[in-house]
Amino acid sequence: MGERATGMAGAFTGLANDESGAYYNPAGPAMAAKDSLSLTTNFYGIALGSIDGPLGPGTDVSYATLNLIPATSSSLMHLGGATDGVPSPWVFCFNVFAPGSSSQQQRTLFESKVAYRSSINQRQILAGPTLARRLGERWAVGVSLFGSLKTNDNEYSLTGATLDAAGKATSIVDIAYAESSLNFGLAASAGVRFQATEHWSLGFSARTPVFHVMDKSTVYAHVLSFSNGDANPTFQMRQADTRTRFEVPTKLSVGAAWSKPKSFTVSVDFTAHLPQTTVVDATQGTVSDLQFTPNAAIGFEGYLGERVAIRGGLFTDLSNVAVPNPAANVAPDKVDTFGATLTASLLGETTSSSLGVIGSYSAIQTLGYDFARETSYLTTGRQLRLFVVLASSFSY
């Protein structure tokens, strides 16, 4: 999130000294020297993926999807005037972040007998204020409150036929399932930033779980089957409102950075999601046990003269869900992601513009279903993503 943090792969807890720093450490913006505005957009990106046999042996599927990631906007304002050239210690930020957004479409035909189609669309937006205060020259503290909006719109369909020797269908089956959900919740975070020396800075932040406020969810399913021996086709349909919850567990982050202004910066972050049992579907009483999950990021920033900054980094995004259990029949996918970023920024007196790329590889563990044997099983997949990033900021 943010121009500088995105370029440095999200290794920003120990820095966080701009308008988007509130996402990583609410205390960081108190160290900003000027008021500022920023806009970050991940333009079109491509996602390439495959799943090994999700519908039984020999049913490998692959897909290529073009994604559009929404913009992120941030603002920072000092509350009060400067004293002897030193900015006010109080800082207010308001941010709109889009940390999660993905779309996946796939259509596959197996041996001209079975057609499989899926459409998966997920979006998340975080929005809210941050208040930070600088305590002297070295310390800063801050708090943030975010509203979290999460939407899911997923559809799956399977159509198959059994053919006789003449190529005529002797039986047909059509299965469809669709789910649509909207979840709204609240989360808060608090942080501390410490300027240990002229070059070293440290940061720590803690974010609460996302507390459920409201949800609206609908599930639709139908099964249509017919064979030559049947007098009439068999048709079953179900549509119902359900209670689903999107809950994110407590997150702790610690970071350290070494920085020489207008020369070179290196930053390292370590984060951890704490274990939590979350209610996935309150109607059915379905729960999911989220595990303790560590992640890390490392980023750098170097200058080519006074007007060009090169930023890059590496990051992990390991899943906090357990490996799917075939006995459960339905379970969330486990997706472990590893990625890298690289951006170039053109700097002016009051403006900055960046262009770069984000690339990632995801290892997927998911459940497949063998209709012939009527059994669930664990299978694997993979996904490559590449996005173009455009960001700009203005300070005043």
N, C-alpha and C positions, 0 to 999 in steps of 0.2 A: 504494500500500500504506500503510495507517495512516490515522487520522482526519485529522490536520493535513495530511499530505502529499497525500492524495487530494483534499482541498479545494483545494490549491494546484497541482493538475495535475501532481504529481510533480516539481516544481521544488524539490528538497529536499536536494541534495548539499551545499550551503553551509550548511545548517541542521542537519538530521538529529539534533536534540538531544532525541529522545524514544525510546520503546521500539521503534518501527517504523523509526527512522532507519537501522538496520543494513542494510536493503535498499538504501538509496541510498549510504550512507557509513558503514562500520563504526566510524569514529572518533567520529561524532557523539554516540552515547549517553553517552560519557564526560562530556559537558557538561550532562547532565540533573541537575537539582537534587534530584529525589526518585525513589524507586522507583515503578514504575507497571505497570499492566496495561491492555490495550486489546483491543477486538473491533470489527472492521469487516466489515459485510455489504453486498454489493451485492444488493439484493432483485431481484424480478422486473424484467426489462427486455425491451424489444421490439426485434427486428431486422427491418428491411424491406430487401429487396434484389431485384436483377434481373440476369440475364445475357443478353447479346445473342446469339441464335442458337447455342447450344452444340451443337445437333445438325443444323446446316445452315440455309440461308436460311428465314426464316419460323418459326423454332422458339424465339422469345424466351420465357424463363421468368421468373417472379417468385415471391417467397415472403414470408411473414410468420411469424416464429418468436418464441415466448416463451421467454426464457432465465432460468435461475436460477444466479447466481454464488455459489460457496461462501464461507464466512467466512474471514477472516484474523485470527489472534490473535498477540499479541506480549506479552512480559514483559521488565521491566528491574529489575535488583537490584544495588545497590552492595555490593561485597565488603568488609566491614569497617565500623566505625563512623565517625561524623563526628569531626573534630578542630577544636575551637574554632568549631563551627558550620559547618565546611566539609565537604561529603560526601567519602567515600572516593574516591580517584582511580581505583580499579579498579571497572569495571562489567561485569556479565555479563547477556547477553540470550539469550532463546530465542524463536524466531519460527517461525510456520507461515504462509507466503504462498501465495496462489493467483493468480499473475500472468497466467495464460492459461486461459480457460475459454469455450467457445462450443458452441452447438448450432444446427444448421440443418436444417430439414425442408422439402422441396418436392415437390409432385405436380402434374404438368401433363399435359393431354390435348390432342393436336394433331389437329384436324379429325376427331375421333372415330376415328382410325386408329392413332395412336401414343400410348402412355402412358409417361411418364417419371417416375421417382421417385428421390429421393436423400435420404440421411440421413447427416449429418456431425456427429460428436460428438468434441470434443477437450478434454482437461483437462491441466493442469500444476500441480504442487504443489512448492514449495521449503520445506524445513524444516531448521533447524540452529541452532547456538550462535554467539554473538558475544562476543568479549572485547575491551574497550576500556580505555585508560588515559589519564587527563588528565596532561599534563606542564606543571605550573605553571598559570597563569591563562589562557594564550593557546593552547597547543598541545594536541592530542589525537591519538592513533593507535589503530587498531583492526584486527582481523582477524575474518573470518567463514568458516564452513564450512557448505555447504548440500548436502543430498541432493536430487536432482531426479527427480521421478517424472512421466512424461509418458505419457498414454494416447490412443489414436486408435481409434475404432470408426466405420467409414464403409461405407455400402451404396449401391449404384447398380443400378437395373434399368430395362430398356427392353423394352416389348412392342409389336409392330406387326403390322398385317395389311394385305394387299392385297385389295380388294373388286372383284367383277365388277359388271356393270350392274344386276344384281338385288340388289346389296347383300350377296352372300354372300362369305365369305372364300375366296380362292383360294390364299393362302399366309399363314403365320403365323411370326413369329420372336420368341423370348423370350431376352433376354440379361441376366445378372445377375453382379454383381461385388461382393465384400465383403472388407474387410481389417480386421484387429484387431491392434493392437500395444501393447506395454507396454515402456517404456524407463526404466532407472534409471541415473543417473550422479551424479558428484560435482563440485562447483565450489567455489572459494575466492575470497575477495575481501579486499582491504586498503585502508585509507583514512587520510587525514590531514585534520584540521580546524584552521583557524587563525583565532583571533579577532583580526583586524587592528586594529580600534579598538573603541570602545564600541558602535558601531552596525554596523560592517562585519564580516562573517565570510566565509571562503573554505573550499572543500572540494575534495578530489580523491580519487577511488577508482578501483581497477582490479579487474576480475573476470576470473578465468581462464576458458578454455573449459569447457564441461561435459564431463568425461571419462567416456567410456562404461564402465559396469560390467557390465550385463547387459541382455538384451532377450528378449522372447517375442512372436513375430508369426506370424500365420496369414493366408493368402490363399485365398479360394474364388471360383470362377468357373464359369459354365455357359452353354452356347449350345444352344437348342432351335429347330429350324426344320422346317417342313413345307409342302409345296405339293401341289396336286392331282395333279401329274405324278409324285410320288414314291411308291414302293411303301411305304416306311417313313419315319417322321420321323428327322431327324438330331439326335443328342444328344451333346454333348461336355461333360465335367465335369472340373474340376481343383481339388484342395485340397492345399495344401502349407505347411509351415513355412518361414518366411523369416527373414532376418537384417536388421532395420532398425535405424537408429541416429538418435536425436534429439540433435544436437550444436549447442550455442550457442557462437559465437565469442567471443574476447576483447572485453570491453567497457570503455571508458575514459569516466569522467565527471568533469566539472569544474563547479563552481557557485559563485555569489557571491550574498550576501544582505545587504540593509540592513534593520535591524530596530530599532524603538523599542518596547520591551515595553508591552503593553496599549494600543498606539496604532495603529501601522501597520508592515507588513512587505512587502517586495517581494523576490522571489528569481528567479534565472535559472539554468537548467541547460543544458549542452551535453554530449551523449553521442556516442560513436562505436563502432560494431562494426567490428572489424578484419577484413580479408579472410581467408578460410579455405576450403580444399577439404575437404568433409565427405563421408563414405561414407553414402549414403542406404540402400542395400540391399547388404549384404556378399555375399549369395548370388549376385546378378546382377552384382556389381561396379559398381553404379550410384553415381556421385558427383555432388555438387552444388557448384558454386563460389559461395560466399557473398562478397558484395562489401563494400567499405568503405562504411559507411552512417552519415551524421550525423543526429542528431535534436536537438530543442530543446524546452524548456518554460519558461514564465514564469508565476509565480503571485503572488498578493497576499493579504494578510490585513489587515482593518480592524476596528475595534471600535466598537460602538454602545453606549456606556456601558461598564460593567465586566463585564457578564454575557453579552453577545452578541457573537460574532465572525462576520464575513462573510468567506468565502474563495472565491477563484475563480482561474481560469487557463486557459491555452491550451497544447496540446501537439501534437507530431507523433510518429508511429510509422511511419516509412518502412521498407519491406521491404528486407532485405539479399540477397534472391535476384534472379537475373537475369530479364529479360523471357523468358517461356517460348518455347522454340524449337520450332516445329511439326515440324521434322525429328526431334526427340527422341521424339515421340509422347506420352510421359509426362513431365511436369515440374511442379514445385510452382508454385502460383499466386503472382503478385506482387501484394501488397495494401498500398497506401499509405494510412495513416489520419491524419486530422486531427481534433482534438477539443477540447472545452471542458468545464470543471467549474464548479459553483457550489454551495456549501454554506453553511448557517447553523448555528452552534454555540451551545448554552446552557451557560454555564460556572458551576461551583460552586466551593466551596473545595477539594474533592478530586476532583470529577467533571466530566466534559464529555460532552455528547451532541450529535451532529450529524445533520442531515438535508439531503440535497441531490440533485443530478442530475449525471450524466455523459452527454454527447452526443458522437457522433462520426460522421464521414463517411469511407467507404473507397472508393477507386478500385481496381478489380480488373482485372488482366490474366490471362487464363487460356486454355487450349487447348480448342477445340471439335473435334468430329469429324463430318464429313459422310458418313453411311453410303451415300448414293447414289453419291458419287464416291470413297469410301474414302480420304479425305485428312484430315489434321489441319490446323488453321489457328488463328491467334491471334484471340481475341475479347475483349470487354471487359464489365465489369459494375460494379455499384455497391451500396453497402450503407449504410443509416442505422441507428444503434443509440442507444437511450436507456435509461439505467438509473437506478433510484432507489437512493441510498446511505444507509445508516444506520450510524452508528459511535458508539462510546462508549469512554471511558477512565477509569481510576481511579488516582490517585496517592496515595502514603502515605509 
